[in-house]
Amino acid sequence: MPFWTLRRKFAVGALALVVLAFGWAAMVVAVALVATRDQARTADAIVVLGAAQYNGRPSPVFRARLDHAAALYQRGLAPVVLVTGGIGMGDTLSESDVGRRYLVKEGLPETAVTALPAGSSTFSSLGGVARWFKGRDSRRVLLVSDGFHMLRLQILATRLGLVPFTSPAPNSPIRSSPRRNASYLLAEGFKVPVTWLFNR
């Protein structure tokens, strides 16, 4: 009788699915725990992760991130705000440029806000942050985004040689919508392991 009978194959396959399901669930819990943690403290720069913009106006999600970054700056937690973000399909402006204009319009000094070159992904955006820090001894960054995003940001920023702390935007429309927030948390359960393995 062969070792790999149909019954044994089925049992091994079922066990593998159970292990993967438990692993994914554990990852979702880890993402959710990090999402609720605010590590706001002094840093060398506040970094805002981009989100959609509409004809030069930040989307509600992006605006919530920018407003939170402005509040952190006004608390004196960092001397500069770095805004990241790419150019969406059909757009002519980058999220980073729109975010910078918004913060300056809201009263932050022009010299205190820098729009980094457009990045096509979270990894490339944080890569731009790492390049901005080139030659600097201290590389402490206070990352501002939505809570669901924070664990993945910490992994990428650490691998790029940054010292990351996270401060999720408290008034984000995503956070205020339980169903929408849950969908992002569940998706991160898959994205975080991929990021860990492939830096993406």
Backbone as a chain_set.jsonl record, in Angstrom:
{"seq": "MPFWTLRRKFAVGALALVVLAFGWAAMVVAVALVATRDQARTADAIVVLGAAQYNGRPSPVFRARLDHAAALYQRGLAPVVLVTGGIGMGDTLSESDVGRRYLVKEGLPETAVTALPAGSSTFSSLGGVARWFKGRDSRRVLLVSDGFHMLRLQILATRLGLVPFTSPAPNSPIRSSPRRNASYLLAEGFKVPVTWLFNR", "coords": {"N": [[0.847, -1.197, 0.0], [0.707, 2.177, -0.948], [2.392, 4.995, 0.631], [1.373, 7.642, 0.437], [-1.644, 7.806, 0.472], [-4.98, 8.549, -0.689], [-6.49, 9.404, 1.46], [-4.553, 10.217, 3.353], [-3.316, 12.289, 1.949], [-5.437, 14.08, 1.802], [-5.764, 14.621, 4.553], [-3.314, 15.831, 5.218], [-3.434, 18.062, 3.527], [-5.709, 19.343, 4.596], [-4.75, 19.923, 7.175], [-2.687, 21.683, 6.538], [-4.155, 23.831, 5.515], [-5.534, 24.617, 7.827], [-3.396, 25.448, 9.463], [-2.431, 27.606, 7.923], [-4.672, 29.27, 8.015], [-4.833, 29.864, 10.764], [-2.396, 31.172, 11.029], [-2.79, 33.397, 9.379], [-4.926, 34.613, 10.779], [-3.644, 35.227, 13.199], [-1.847, 37.108, 12.259], [-3.574, 39.155, 11.437], [-4.568, 39.936, 13.929], [-2.2, 40.933, 15.064], [-1.726, 43.106, 13.337], [-3.999, 44.648, 13.946], [-3.528, 45.271, 16.633], [-1.189, 46.849, 16.517], [-2.262, 48.902, 15.051], [-3.76, 50.377, 16.843], [-2.005, 51.654, 18.437], [-0.36, 54.531, 19.489], [2.595, 56.037, 18.974], [3.595, 58.576, 19.23], [6.234, 60.831, 19.462], [9.28, 62.706, 19.976], [11.103, 63.243, 16.985], [13.211, 63.054, 14.06], [11.954, 63.695, 11.749], [8.619, 64.071, 10.583], [6.683, 61.837, 8.803], [4.429, 61.682, 6.229], [2.309, 59.395, 4.799], [1.18, 59.092, 1.525], [-2.115, 59.476, 0.031], [-5.11, 59.293, -1.95], [-5.697, 62.077, -4.184], [-7.728, 64.729, -5.416], [-7.846, 66.506, -8.178], [-5.988, 68.373, -7.152], [-6.868, 68.619, -4.565], [-6.699, 67.165, -1.379], [-7.892, 63.876, -0.704], [-10.509, 62.841, 1.622], [-9.34, 60.884, 3.346], [-6.579, 61.31, 2.977], [-6.44, 63.972, 3.78], [-7.054, 63.732, 6.51], [-4.759, 62.445, 7.419], [-2.819, 64.386, 6.825], [-3.713, 66.532, 8.43], [-3.312, 65.429, 10.947], [-0.54, 65.122, 10.934], [0.178, 67.824, 10.828], [-0.723, 68.645, 13.355], [0.994, 67.181, 14.987], [3.424, 68.339, 14.253], [2.994, 70.946, 15.169], [3.021, 70.465, 17.855], [5.64, 70.345, 18.294], [7.136, 68.039, 17.772], [8.825, 67.338, 15.712], [11.154, 68.864, 13.401], [10.518, 69.028, 10.72], [8.237, 68.158, 8.092], [7.777, 65.471, 6.021], [6.326, 64.735, 3.002], [4.868, 62.099, 1.263], [3.967, 60.227, -1.719], [2.413, 59.186, -4.758], [1.673, 59.609, -8.31], [-1.495, 59.432, -9.473], [-3.47, 57.418, -11.779], [-4.131, 59.154, -14.686], [-3.77, 61.568, -13.446], [-2.104, 64.745, -12.994], [-0.754, 65.875, -11.0], [1.265, 65.112, -8.155], [0.591, 63.197, -5.19], [2.236, 63.895, -3.093], [3.036, 66.549, -3.692], [0.545, 67.853, -3.63], [-0.151, 67.387, -0.981], [1.866, 68.839, 0.34], [1.282, 71.493, -0.454], [-1.203, 71.759, 0.766], [-0.549, 71.609, 3.518], [1.08, 73.857, 3.828], [-0.75, 75.846, 3.189], [-2.367, 75.515, 5.376], [-0.908, 76.705, 7.311], [1.652, 75.842, 8.077], [5.181, 76.459, 8.055], [6.799, 77.131, 4.929], [9.414, 76.246, 4.7], [9.442, 74.121, 6.371], [8.149, 71.983, 5.311], [8.392, 69.335, 3.112], [8.0, 68.021, -0.086], [8.431, 64.874, -1.186], [9.987, 63.108, -3.957], [7.73, 61.561, -6.262], [6.454, 58.391, -5.416], [5.86, 55.011, -6.436], [4.862, 53.048, -4.864], [4.369, 51.87, -1.466], [6.834, 50.97, -0.528], [8.666, 52.252, -2.295], [8.093, 54.893, -1.701], [8.901, 55.097, 0.995], [11.523, 54.504, 0.516], [12.313, 56.874, -0.685], [12.21, 58.521, 1.542], [14.281, 57.407, 3.052], [16.43, 58.075, 1.387], [16.368, 60.843, 1.65], [17.35, 61.085, 4.186], [19.981, 60.45, 3.871], [23.353, 60.467, 4.82], [22.852, 61.573, 7.268], [23.152, 61.27, 10.785], [21.199, 60.646, 12.734], [18.117, 59.012, 12.375], [15.394, 59.049, 13.011], [11.995, 58.579, 12.549], [8.643, 59.711, 12.486], [5.919, 58.127, 11.644], [3.034, 58.753, 9.776], [-0.088, 57.609, 9.012], [-2.897, 55.556, 8.104], [-4.2, 53.416, 10.681], [-4.275, 50.631, 10.028], [-2.163, 50.347, 8.319], [0.212, 50.483, 9.664], [1.888, 48.396, 10.784], [3.054, 47.213, 8.544], [4.41, 49.427, 7.517], [6.312, 49.836, 9.56], [7.926, 47.554, 9.287], [9.034, 47.882, 6.68], [10.286, 50.429, 6.893], [12.202, 49.961, 8.893], [13.845, 48.091, 7.597], [14.925, 49.709, 5.688], [16.715, 51.167, 7.056], [15.781, 53.137, 8.723], [14.565, 54.565, 11.817], [11.693, 53.776, 13.038], [8.656, 55.22, 14.335], [5.198, 55.104, 15.079], [2.181, 56.878, 14.342], [-1.029, 56.809, 14.089], [-3.573, 58.362, 12.06], [-6.113, 59.891, 13.804], [-8.648, 60.758, 13.018], [-9.412, 59.603, 10.656], [-11.508, 58.74, 7.89], [-11.574, 56.032, 7.32], [-10.972, 54.758, 9.727], [-13.212, 55.476, 11.199], [-15.19, 53.997, 10.087], [-16.367, 50.983, 10.762], [-16.777, 48.656, 9.131], [-15.319, 49.189, 6.792], [-12.767, 49.615, 7.88], [-12.287, 47.092, 8.971], [-12.112, 45.547, 6.648], [-9.74, 46.46, 5.531], [-7.925, 45.717, 7.547], [-8.155, 42.915, 7.434], [-7.164, 42.46, 4.863], [-4.53, 43.281, 5.223], [-3.567, 41.182, 6.678], [-2.713, 39.396, 4.762], [-0.957, 40.976, 3.267], [1.142, 41.815, 4.97], [2.819, 39.484, 5.555], [3.761, 39.079, 2.919], [5.153, 41.445, 2.503], [7.119, 41.114, 4.457], [8.55, 39.008, 3.371], [9.232, 39.821, 0.744], [9.709, 42.559, 0.677], [7.684, 44.214, -0.303]], "CA": [[0.0, 0.0, 0.0], [1.533, 3.394, -0.984], [2.282, 5.849, 1.833], [0.508, 8.796, 0.171], [-3.001, 7.437, 0.078], [-5.877, 9.695, -0.849], [-6.907, 9.867, 2.793], [-3.435, 10.954, 3.959], [-3.164, 13.545, 1.202], [-6.518, 14.962, 2.245], [-5.487, 15.022, 5.933], [-2.201, 16.786, 5.193], [-3.947, 19.288, 2.923], [-6.591, 20.007, 5.566], [-3.91, 20.459, 8.247], [-1.988, 22.858, 6.003], [-5.125, 24.927, 5.445], [-5.801, 25.069, 9.194], [-2.205, 26.191, 9.904], [-2.422, 28.883, 7.204], [-5.772, 30.093, 8.537], [-4.437, 30.361, 12.076], [-1.319, 32.137, 10.811], [-3.402, 34.635, 8.864], [-5.688, 35.23, 11.869], [-2.678, 35.801, 14.14], [-1.297, 38.305, 11.63], [-4.616, 40.191, 11.502], [-4.578, 40.425, 15.311], [-0.999, 41.762, 15.227], [-1.974, 44.367, 12.611], [-4.994, 45.408, 14.703], [-2.903, 45.78, 17.86], [-0.304, 47.958, 16.148], [-3.116, 49.976, 14.53], [-4.323, 51.17, 17.941], [-0.911, 52.184, 19.252], [0.184, 55.829, 19.078], [3.949, 56.19, 19.516], [4.024, 59.953, 18.974], [7.351, 61.297, 20.285], [10.188, 63.528, 19.189], [11.763, 62.534, 15.889], [13.913, 63.95, 13.141], [10.998, 64.104, 10.718], [7.287, 63.457, 10.504], [6.497, 61.349, 7.431], [3.02, 61.433, 5.889], [2.126, 58.51, 3.649], [0.186, 59.657, 0.62], [-3.384, 58.844, -0.321], [-5.65, 59.904, -3.166], [-6.006, 63.506, -4.264], [-8.672, 64.989, -6.493], [-7.635, 67.813, -8.828], [-5.26, 69.282, -6.269], [-7.421, 68.598, -3.205], [-6.517, 65.861, -0.742], [-9.087, 63.102, -0.371], [-10.744, 62.869, 3.071], [-8.355, 60.048, 4.042], [-5.298, 62.018, 2.925], [-6.564, 65.181, 4.606], [-6.964, 63.333, 7.916], [-3.338, 62.193, 7.688], [-2.118, 65.675, 6.802], [-4.108, 67.292, 9.622], [-2.647, 64.825, 12.109], [0.876, 65.492, 10.835], [0.274, 69.232, 11.209], [-0.875, 68.719, 14.81], [2.237, 66.672, 15.581], [4.435, 69.384, 14.037], [2.697, 72.067, 16.061], [3.414, 70.037, 19.206], [7.092, 70.414, 18.368], [7.721, 66.704, 17.797], [9.85, 67.222, 14.673], [11.347, 70.156, 12.727], [10.142, 68.988, 9.309], [7.246, 67.175, 7.658], [8.044, 64.925, 4.691], [5.081, 64.215, 2.423], [5.118, 61.144, 0.19], [2.785, 59.918, -2.525], [2.656, 59.122, -6.186], [0.766, 60.25, -9.266], [-2.522, 58.469, -9.849], [-3.809, 57.274, -13.192], [-4.828, 60.298, -15.253], [-3.469, 62.792, -12.704], [-0.896, 65.476, -13.379], [-0.114, 66.281, -9.746], [1.563, 64.015, -7.235], [0.006, 63.317, -3.857], [3.19, 64.597, -2.222], [2.948, 67.993, -3.963], [-0.754, 68.319, -3.141], [-0.063, 67.39, 0.471], [2.71, 69.959, 0.772], [0.514, 72.735, -0.636], [-2.255, 71.784, 1.787], [0.037, 71.913, 4.83], [1.521, 75.268, 3.815], [-1.98, 76.644, 3.247], [-2.879, 75.4, 6.741], [-0.108, 77.519, 8.209], [3.002, 75.372, 8.357], [6.178, 77.198, 7.277], [7.212, 76.469, 3.696], [10.704, 75.598, 4.914], [9.267, 72.964, 7.255], [7.391, 70.934, 4.612], [9.069, 68.885, 1.895], [7.334, 67.006, -0.903], [9.428, 63.973, -1.744], [9.65, 62.643, -5.311], [6.61, 60.624, -6.297], [6.756, 56.964, -5.335], [4.791, 54.2, -7.013], [4.434, 52.071, -3.865], [4.786, 52.204, -0.104], [8.27, 50.727, -0.428], [9.414, 53.298, -2.99], [7.902, 56.14, -0.956], [9.801, 55.059, 2.146], [12.87, 54.596, -0.033], [12.582, 58.302, -0.839], [12.485, 59.038, 2.884], [15.631, 56.953, 3.409], [17.385, 58.875, 0.62], [16.39, 62.177, 2.25], [18.162, 60.99, 5.399], [21.346, 60.023, 3.55], [24.405, 61.283, 5.411], [22.468, 62.033, 8.599], [23.416, 60.264, 11.822], [19.944, 60.249, 13.375], [17.121, 58.721, 11.336], [14.134, 58.766, 13.691], [10.856, 59.084, 11.787], [7.305, 59.534, 13.045], [5.133, 57.781, 10.467], [1.609, 59.074, 9.864], [-0.932, 56.968, 8.004], [-4.012, 54.909, 8.794], [-3.736, 52.402, 11.604], [-4.072, 49.324, 9.405], [-0.953, 50.427, 7.504], [1.375, 50.765, 10.495], [2.828, 47.285, 10.947], [3.802, 47.084, 7.286], [5.331, 50.564, 7.456], [7.413, 49.599, 10.487], [8.813, 46.549, 8.701], [9.763, 48.468, 5.556], [11.148, 51.518, 7.352], [13.334, 49.369, 9.6], [14.739, 47.482, 6.619], [15.575, 50.795, 4.941], [17.666, 51.835, 7.934], [15.146, 54.194, 9.501], [14.107, 54.185, 13.161], [10.301, 54.226, 12.909], [7.604, 55.27, 15.353], [3.959, 55.263, 14.324], [1.105, 57.678, 14.925], [-2.147, 56.747, 13.138], [-4.486, 59.506, 11.994], [-7.283, 59.517, 14.608], [-9.929, 61.162, 12.428], [-9.54, 59.076, 9.301], [-12.801, 58.118, 7.551], [-11.442, 54.57, 7.365], [-11.062, 54.351, 11.13], [-14.563, 55.708, 11.709], [-16.108, 53.057, 9.441], [-15.965, 49.64, 11.199], [-16.734, 47.678, 8.036], [-14.197, 49.531, 5.912], [-11.546, 49.381, 8.63], [-12.106, 45.644, 9.08], [-11.684, 45.001, 5.356], [-8.316, 46.78, 5.387], [-7.187, 44.883, 8.49], [-8.129, 41.555, 6.907], [-6.25, 42.443, 3.715], [-3.154, 43.387, 5.72], [-3.167, 39.85, 7.119], [-1.991, 38.806, 3.637], [0.088, 41.867, 2.774], [2.294, 41.894, 5.875], [3.786, 38.412, 5.267], [4.378, 39.318, 1.612], [6.136, 42.5, 2.737], [8.221, 40.53, 5.224], [9.346, 38.129, 2.501], [9.663, 40.403, -0.522], [9.854, 44.02, 0.764], [6.673, 44.85, -1.152]], "C": [[0.892, 1.262, 0.0], [1.295, 4.263, 0.259], [1.283, 6.99, 1.61], [-0.831, 8.337, -0.406], [-3.841, 8.7, -0.043], [-6.278, 10.275, 0.501], [-5.809, 10.689, 3.453], [-3.194, 12.285, 3.256], [-4.218, 14.558, 1.65], [-6.243, 15.489, 3.656], [-4.381, 16.059, 5.993], [-2.652, 18.12, 4.602], [-4.832, 20.059, 3.88], [-5.791, 20.632, 6.688], [-3.181, 21.718, 7.789], [-2.923, 24.06, 5.93], [-5.432, 25.492, 6.828], [-4.632, 25.909, 9.712], [-2.156, 27.562, 9.238], [-3.506, 29.817, 7.736], [-5.424, 30.679, 9.896], [-3.325, 31.404, 11.96], [-1.852, 33.47, 10.326], [-4.166, 35.361, 9.972], [-4.759, 35.89, 12.883], [-2.085, 37.091, 13.579], [-2.297, 39.453, 11.668], [-4.677, 40.787, 12.913], [-3.373, 41.335, 15.558], [-1.172, 43.113, 14.548], [-2.933, 45.252, 13.407], [-4.405, 46.007, 15.969], [-1.995, 46.973, 17.563], [-1.123, 49.156, 15.685], [-3.642, 50.892, 15.626], [-3.252, 51.888, 18.759], [-0.384, 53.495, 18.671], [1.526, 56.025, 19.77], [4.482, 57.604, 19.33], [5.085, 60.389, 19.984], [8.278, 62.113, 19.401], [10.925, 62.676, 18.16], [12.493, 63.562, 15.03], [13.004, 64.44, 12.021], [9.68, 63.379, 10.927], [7.087, 63.066, 9.05], [5.025, 61.03, 7.211], [2.963, 60.53, 4.664], [0.964, 59.008, 2.804], [-1.076, 58.824, 0.487], [-3.947, 59.643, -1.493], [-5.821, 61.416, -3.023], [-6.871, 63.709, -5.496], [-8.488, 66.406, -7.028], [-6.995, 68.828, -7.885], [-5.795, 69.352, -4.853], [-7.225, 67.225, -2.586], [-7.867, 65.174, -0.516], [-9.309, 63.173, 1.143], [-9.744, 62.038, 3.871], [-7.003, 60.756, 4.094], [-5.336, 63.258, 3.81], [-6.455, 64.849, 6.087], [-5.512, 63.059, 8.303], [-2.556, 63.499, 7.769], [-2.447, 66.506, 8.037], [-3.422, 66.746, 10.871], [-1.157, 65.163, 12.103], [1.083, 66.944, 11.247], [0.174, 69.393, 12.72], [0.393, 68.236, 15.51], [3.366, 67.694, 15.423], [4.235, 70.536, 15.004], [2.989, 71.736, 17.521], [4.931, 70.057, 19.374], [7.788, 69.064, 18.343], [8.784, 66.484, 16.723], [9.965, 68.565, 13.951], [10.865, 70.187, 11.287], [9.098, 67.906, 9.082], [7.591, 66.761, 6.233], [6.764, 64.295, 4.167], [5.429, 63.301, 1.252], [3.837, 60.945, -0.624], [3.072, 60.016, -4.002], [1.66, 59.904, -7.019], [-0.223, 59.205, -9.734], [-2.786, 58.459, -11.339], [-4.626, 58.473, -13.667], [-4.556, 61.605, -14.538], [-2.216, 63.462, -13.268], [-0.128, 65.942, -12.145], [0.166, 65.059, -8.886], [0.87, 64.276, -5.904], [0.937, 64.099, -2.94], [3.136, 66.112, -2.436], [1.641, 68.58, -3.431], [-0.735, 68.39, -1.618], [0.764, 68.538, 1.003], [1.947, 71.278, 0.666], [-0.563, 72.875, 0.436], [-1.673, 72.19, 3.139], [0.509, 73.363, 4.914], [0.309, 76.188, 3.903], [-2.57, 76.633, 4.651], [-2.001, 76.106, 7.768], [1.269, 77.01, 8.567], [4.003, 76.152, 7.509], [6.608, 76.42, 6.033], [8.504, 75.698, 3.876], [10.591, 74.326, 5.752], [8.546, 71.807, 6.575], [8.088, 70.606, 3.301], [8.244, 67.812, 1.202], [8.415, 66.139, -1.527], [9.021, 63.539, -3.15], [8.594, 61.546, -5.267], [7.099, 59.182, -6.254], [5.577, 56.163, -5.847], [4.248, 53.161, -6.044], [4.866, 52.55, -2.487], [6.289, 52.043, 0.038], [9.069, 51.845, -1.096], [9.257, 54.646, -2.294], [8.831, 56.192, 0.255], [11.264, 55.052, 1.702], [13.276, 56.044, -0.257], [12.882, 58.962, 0.491], [13.903, 58.661, 3.294], [16.69, 57.76, 2.656], [17.481, 60.294, 1.177], [17.288, 62.19, 3.479], [19.627, 60.639, 5.125], [22.369, 61.004, 4.121], [24.072, 61.816, 6.788], [22.683, 60.904, 9.602], [22.132, 59.747, 12.453], [18.857, 60.114, 12.314], [15.784, 58.32, 11.954], [12.977, 59.399, 12.917], [9.558, 58.759, 12.519], [6.365, 59.353, 11.862], [3.648, 58.032, 10.697], [0.884, 58.441, 8.69], [-2.18, 56.481, 8.722], [-3.481, 53.751, 9.625], [-3.421, 51.067, 10.963], [-2.735, 49.221, 8.688], [0.319, 50.32, 8.343], [2.365, 49.611, 10.634], [3.684, 47.12, 9.703], [4.811, 48.217, 7.128], [6.534, 50.353, 8.361], [8.421, 48.615, 9.9], [9.675, 47.165, 7.601], [10.735, 49.55, 6.006], [12.38, 50.98, 8.066], [14.334, 48.769, 8.62], [15.477, 48.525, 5.786], [16.522, 51.601, 5.819], [17.108, 52.992, 8.72], [14.791, 53.652, 10.883], [12.667, 54.67, 13.27], [9.497, 54.202, 14.2], [6.315, 55.593, 14.598], [2.934, 56.085, 15.096], [-0.057, 57.714, 13.936], [-3.047, 57.975, 13.209], [-5.785, 59.175, 12.722], [-8.624, 59.807, 13.947], [-10.119, 60.653, 11.006], [-10.932, 58.487, 9.064], [-12.743, 56.594, 7.581], [-11.615, 54.083, 8.795], [-12.483, 54.48, 11.667], [-15.606, 54.789, 11.085], [-15.691, 51.633, 9.811], [-15.836, 48.639, 10.061], [-15.534, 47.938, 7.125], [-12.866, 49.248, 6.597], [-11.253, 47.888, 8.719], [-11.602, 45.057, 7.769], [-10.197, 45.276, 5.119], [-7.471, 45.921, 6.319], [-7.058, 43.451, 7.972], [-7.169, 41.445, 5.722], [-4.796, 42.507, 4.161], [-2.647, 42.05, 6.255], [-2.425, 39.088, 6.034], [-0.788, 39.659, 3.235], [1.33, 41.891, 3.66], [3.279, 40.746, 5.642], [4.489, 38.593, 3.923], [5.457, 40.394, 1.741], [7.357, 41.949, 3.46], [9.147, 39.717, 4.324], [9.98, 38.864, 1.317], [9.867, 41.921, -0.507], [8.882, 44.753, -0.147], [5.338, 44.853, -0.417]], "O": [[1.751, 1.394, 0.872], [0.214, 4.284, 0.846], [0.452, 7.274, 2.472], [-1.098, 8.467, -1.601], [-3.463, 9.77, 0.435], [-6.391, 11.491, 0.658], [-6.083, 11.733, 4.045], [-2.901, 13.29, 3.902], [-3.923, 15.736, 1.85], [-6.461, 16.669, 3.928], [-4.484, 17.047, 6.722], [-2.296, 19.182, 5.113], [-4.732, 21.282, 3.977], [-6.096, 21.743, 7.121], [-3.065, 22.691, 8.534], [-2.525, 25.18, 6.248], [-5.575, 26.704, 6.988], [-4.842, 26.955, 10.327], [-1.876, 28.565, 9.894], [-3.278, 31.018, 7.887], [-5.687, 31.853, 10.156], [-3.309, 32.392, 12.694], [-1.433, 34.531, 10.789], [-4.07, 36.582, 10.094], [-5.046, 36.982, 13.372], [-1.847, 38.047, 14.316], [-1.916, 40.6, 11.903], [-4.821, 41.999, 13.072], [-3.505, 42.385, 16.186], [-0.809, 44.146, 15.111], [-2.713, 46.457, 13.532], [-4.745, 47.13, 16.341], [-2.029, 47.98, 18.27], [-0.725, 50.301, 15.902], [-3.938, 52.059, 15.368], [-3.572, 52.647, 19.673], [-0.007, 53.556, 17.501], [1.593, 56.163, 20.992], [5.696, 57.806, 19.278], [4.871, 60.329, 21.194], [8.066, 62.193, 18.191], [11.317, 61.542, 18.433], [12.397, 64.77, 15.25], [13.259, 65.481, 11.417], [9.636, 62.236, 11.384], [7.302, 63.884, 8.155], [4.446, 60.208, 7.921], [3.507, 60.866, 3.612], [-0.11, 59.31, 3.325], [-1.096, 57.631, 0.791], [-3.303, 60.579, -1.968], [-6.049, 61.951, -1.938], [-6.771, 62.975, -6.479], [-8.919, 67.379, -6.409], [-7.405, 69.987, -7.826], [-5.24, 70.067, -4.019], [-7.555, 66.217, -3.212], [-8.856, 65.824, -0.178], [-8.388, 63.531, 1.878], [-9.34, 62.443, 4.961], [-6.359, 60.794, 5.142], [-4.369, 63.554, 4.511], [-5.835, 65.596, 6.845], [-5.088, 63.41, 9.404], [-1.736, 63.692, 8.667], [-1.556, 67.118, 8.628], [-3.003, 67.507, 11.743], [-0.58, 65.458, 13.15], [2.051, 67.263, 11.937], [0.907, 70.189, 13.307], [0.814, 68.817, 16.51], [4.163, 67.894, 16.339], [5.193, 71.041, 15.589], [3.183, 72.639, 18.334], [5.443, 69.814, 20.466], [8.909, 68.939, 18.835], [9.565, 65.537, 16.817], [8.996, 69.322, 13.89], [10.806, 71.258, 10.683], [9.069, 66.886, 9.77], [7.686, 67.605, 5.342], [6.185, 63.423, 4.814], [6.19, 63.68, 0.361], [2.769, 61.434, -0.257], [3.88, 60.835, -4.439], [0.911, 60.74, -6.513], [0.166, 58.2, -10.327], [-2.382, 59.367, -12.066], [-5.686, 58.768, -13.114], [-5.049, 62.651, -14.961], [-1.391, 62.83, -13.927], [1.026, 66.357, -12.251], [-0.599, 64.094, -8.887], [0.598, 65.42, -5.54], [0.479, 64.877, -2.103], [3.185, 66.875, -1.471], [1.63, 69.666, -2.853], [-1.245, 69.344, -1.032], [0.406, 69.149, 2.01], [1.967, 72.086, 1.595], [-0.804, 73.968, 0.95], [-2.249, 73.03, 3.832], [0.355, 74.015, 5.946], [0.34, 77.193, 4.613], [-3.194, 77.605, 5.078], [-2.312, 76.107, 8.959], [1.997, 77.683, 9.297], [3.708, 76.476, 6.359], [6.761, 75.199, 6.079], [8.686, 74.631, 3.289], [11.54, 73.545, 5.83], [8.347, 70.758, 7.189], [8.342, 71.489, 2.482], [7.84, 66.825, 1.816], [9.227, 66.627, -2.314], [7.842, 63.596, -3.498], [8.571, 60.717, -4.356], [8.033, 58.804, -6.961], [4.427, 56.581, -5.71], [3.283, 52.465, -6.358], [5.627, 53.509, -2.357], [6.95, 52.88, 0.653], [10.043, 52.334, -0.525], [10.185, 55.455, -2.294], [9.471, 57.213, 0.509], [12.139, 55.533, 2.422], [14.432, 56.41, -0.049], [13.716, 59.864, 0.564], [14.642, 59.492, 3.822], [17.732, 58.093, 3.221], [18.561, 60.885, 1.177], [17.918, 63.205, 3.776], [20.423, 60.542, 6.058], [22.261, 62.215, 3.927], [24.916, 62.448, 7.423], [22.429, 59.736, 9.306], [21.991, 58.546, 12.682], [18.696, 60.988, 11.462], [15.126, 57.386, 11.496], [12.976, 60.603, 12.66], [9.399, 57.681, 13.093], [6.05, 60.314, 11.16], [3.078, 57.579, 11.69], [1.199, 58.703, 7.529], [-2.487, 56.941, 9.822], [-2.439, 53.175, 9.311], [-2.422, 50.432, 11.302], [-2.229, 48.119, 8.475], [1.396, 50.089, 7.795], [3.574, 49.839, 10.603], [4.894, 46.913, 9.795], [5.929, 48.0, 6.662], [7.66, 50.659, 7.972], [9.63, 48.822, 10.005], [10.893, 46.994, 7.59], [11.88, 49.586, 5.553], [13.483, 51.489, 7.866], [15.542, 48.923, 8.796], [16.542, 48.241, 5.239], [17.073, 52.608, 5.376], [17.862, 53.756, 9.323], [14.726, 52.441, 11.091], [12.431, 55.842, 13.562], [9.633, 53.305, 15.032], [6.35, 56.287, 13.582], [2.833, 56.004, 16.32], [-0.075, 58.557, 13.039], [-3.255, 58.55, 14.277], [-6.499, 58.264, 12.303], [-9.627, 59.175, 14.276], [-10.902, 61.216, 10.241], [-11.476, 57.811, 9.937], [-13.753, 55.939, 7.839], [-12.323, 53.108, 9.044], [-12.907, 53.678, 12.5], [-16.767, 54.793, 11.494], [-14.741, 51.115, 9.225], [-14.887, 47.856, 10.029], [-14.824, 47.009, 6.74], [-11.946, 48.709, 5.982], [-10.108, 47.465, 8.561], [-10.755, 44.164, 7.776], [-9.483, 44.433, 4.576], [-6.407, 45.445, 5.921], [-5.99, 42.845, 8.059], [-6.446, 40.457, 5.592], [-3.929, 41.872, 3.562], [-1.44, 41.808, 6.284], [-1.598, 38.228, 6.338], [0.272, 39.128, 2.904], [2.45, 41.979, 3.155], [4.479, 41.001, 5.539], [5.678, 38.297, 3.799], [6.538, 40.272, 1.165], [8.493, 42.278, 3.116], [10.366, 39.733, 4.49], [11.112, 38.575, 0.931], [10.162, 42.514, -1.545], [9.219, 45.799, -0.703], [4.341, 45.343, -0.949]]}, "num_chains": 1, "name": "protein.A"}
